[in-house]
């Protein structure tokens, strides 16, 4: 049934292309950082060019978006984490800068001596990278707080709860305003 539905859609799309008029529905799955910070601008430009295409943006963590691609619940998926699904074609499309972020008055000494870390949920690409940073740093991690969105992670760091590893695009404004600072260099 899925193949017939796909074939029908393909024929419909080809007929639309023949008439030089694109219409239909595009389902995009994206992990949080990509869906919330990168895609809105891209979607706005796309919509200006193709106003008769309805775009549905589904935002979930990396693992859930990979599952949706595999189950054909989205037409394409954009994720920032690693996945191990053999039936999905994966290609890089964007570089993202990750950074260690903490309160403006925080210190590398505090990080090295057991700071609280705010992490994303299991299945998040950001969480995966945080785990990598912690495991390769040799830092003493005694406490963690888990949040299911970039906004919640950022707000907790702003409240002075602890440190995190997050995409720089999520915290750029707060860093520029001096409310947060990065700790990527051990000399800071």
C-alpha positions in Angstrom: 0.0 0.0 0.0 2.9 2.4 0.9 4.5 1.6 -2.5 1.3 2.3 -4.4 0.7 5.5 -2.4 4.3 6.5 -3.3 3.8 5.7 -7.0 0.6 7.6 -7.1 2.3 10.6 -5.5 5.2 10.4 -7.9 2.8 10.4 -10.9 0.9 13.3 -9.4 4.2 15.2 -8.9 5.4 14.5 -12.4 2.1 15.8 -13.9 2.5 18.9 -11.7 6.0 19.4 -12.9 4.8 19.0 -16.5 2.5 21.9 -16.0 5.2 23.9 -14.2 3.2 24.2 -11.1 4.4 22.6 -7.9 1.9 21.8 -5.2 1.5 19.2 -2.6 2.8 18.4 0.9 6.4 18.1 2.1 6.9 16.5 5.5 10.3 17.4 7.0 11.5 15.8 10.2 14.2 17.7 12.1 16.1 17.4 15.4 15.6 20.3 17.8 18.5 22.5 17.0 18.0 22.3 13.2 14.2 22.6 13.4 14.2 25.5 15.8 17.3 27.5 14.7 18.2 26.7 11.0 15.1 25.6 9.2 12.6 28.5 9.8 14.6 30.8 7.4 15.0 28.0 4.8 11.3 27.2 5.0 10.4 30.8 4.6 12.4 31.1 1.4 11.1 27.8 0.0 7.5 28.9 0.8 8.0 32.2 -1.1 9.1 30.2 -4.2 6.5 27.4 -3.9 3.5 28.8 -2.0 1.3 25.8 -3.1 3.4 23.3 -1.2 2.3 22.8 2.3 5.3 22.2 4.6 4.9 20.2 7.8 7.8 20.4 10.1 8.1 17.7 12.8 10.7 18.4 15.5 11.9 15.6 17.8 15.2 14.2 18.9 17.7 12.6 16.5 16.6 9.0 17.3 12.9 9.7 16.8 13.5 11.5 13.5 15.6 8.6 12.2 12.7 6.3 13.1 10.2 8.5 11.3 12.4 8.5 8.2 12.8 4.7 8.3 9.0 4.3 8.7 8.3 6.7 5.9 6.4 9.1 8.2 8.5 12.0 6.9 9.8 12.7 3.4 13.3 13.7 4.7 15.0 14.0 8.0 17.6 16.5 9.2 19.5 15.5 12.3 22.6 16.5 14.2 23.5 13.2 15.9 24.9 9.8 14.8 22.5 7.0 13.8 23.2 3.4 12.9 20.4 2.6 10.5 21.6 0.7 7.4 18.6 1.4 5.2 18.8 5.2 5.4 21.1 7.3 3.2 23.0 9.8 5.3 24.9 12.9 4.0 26.3 16.0 5.7 24.7 19.3 4.9 25.8 21.8 7.5 28.6 22.4 10.0 27.5 23.4 13.5 29.7 24.7 16.3 29.2 23.1 19.7 30.4 24.8 22.8 30.7 24.3 26.5 28.5 27.0 28.1 28.1 28.2 31.6 27.1 31.2 33.7 29.0 34.5 33.0 30.7 34.2 36.4 31.5 30.5 36.1 35.0 29.0 36.0 36.9 26.1 34.4 37.9 25.2 38.0 34.3 24.7 38.9 33.8 22.5 35.8 36.8 20.4 36.6 35.8 19.9 40.2 32.3 18.5 39.9 29.9 21.1 38.4 26.3 20.2 37.7 25.7 19.4 34.0 22.4 20.1 32.2 21.9 17.5 29.4 19.4 16.8 26.7 17.4 13.6 26.8 18.6 10.2 25.6 18.4 10.0 21.8 19.5 13.6 21.3 22.5 14.3 19.2 23.4 17.2 21.6 23.3 14.7 24.5 25.5 12.3 22.6 28.1 15.1 22.1 27.9 16.1 25.8 28.6 12.5 26.8 31.6 12.5 24.5 33.0 15.7 25.9 32.6 14.6 29.5 34.0 11.1 28.9 37.2 12.4 27.2 37.8 15.3 29.6 38.5 13.5 32.8 36.2 15.8 34.7 34.5 14.8 37.9 30.8 14.8 37.1 28.6 14.2 40.1 25.2 15.7 39.1 23.1 15.9 36.0 19.8 17.5 35.1 18.0 16.3 32.0 15.8 18.6 29.8 13.9 17.8 26.7 14.5 21.0 24.8 17.3 23.5 23.9 15.3 26.3 25.4 15.0 24.6 28.8 18.7 23.7 28.8 19.6 27.3 28.0 17.3 28.8 30.7 18.7 26.5 33.4 22.2 27.6 32.5 21.0 31.2 32.6 19.6 30.6 36.1 23.1 29.5 37.2 22.2 25.8 37.7 25.2 24.5 35.9 27.0 24.0 32.5 26.1 22.3 29.3 27.4 21.5 25.8 25.1 23.0 23.2 25.0 24.4 19.6 26.5 27.9 19.6 23.5 29.2 17.6 21.2 28.5 20.6 23.2 30.8 22.9 24.8 33.4 20.6 22.7 36.2 21.8 23.2 35.5 25.5 27.0 35.2 25.0 27.1 38.5 23.1 25.1 40.2 26.0 27.5 38.7 28.6 24.8 36.6 30.3 26.6 33.3 29.4 30.2 32.5 28.4 31.9 29.6 26.6 34.6 27.4 28.2 35.9 25.5 25.1 39.5 26.6 25.8 40.9 25.2 29.1 42.7 28.6 29.6 39.4 30.6 29.9 
